[in-house]
Amino acid sequence: MKLPCRKCYYYESETVGHRTFVRCQDEEKKKTGFTSDNYFYNHTCDNQKVRAECFDCVYNIGHYCKSVMAFENGKCIDRKMK
């Protein structure tokens, strides 16, 4: 699953069974860049506000986080300082 929105300040998720539903908490940003749950369960957003805590984290790569376990319900649990 591709979840580039996890580092976004407005990220919100809910797990139901084996599926994770990703939402945007901001209705205006949702209208202008957020796409969710296509056939492959991909989620993308061209209008993100990256969390401040991510800027000095070693896992930070642009809009992506390269840690496989960093986020749980939108909160970082694996942050490592540069």
Summary of the structure (lengths in Angstrom):
residues: 82
radius of gyration: 12.3
end to end distance: 26.5
largest distance: 36.4
contacts: 201
relative contact order: 0.24
helix: 17%
strand: 34%
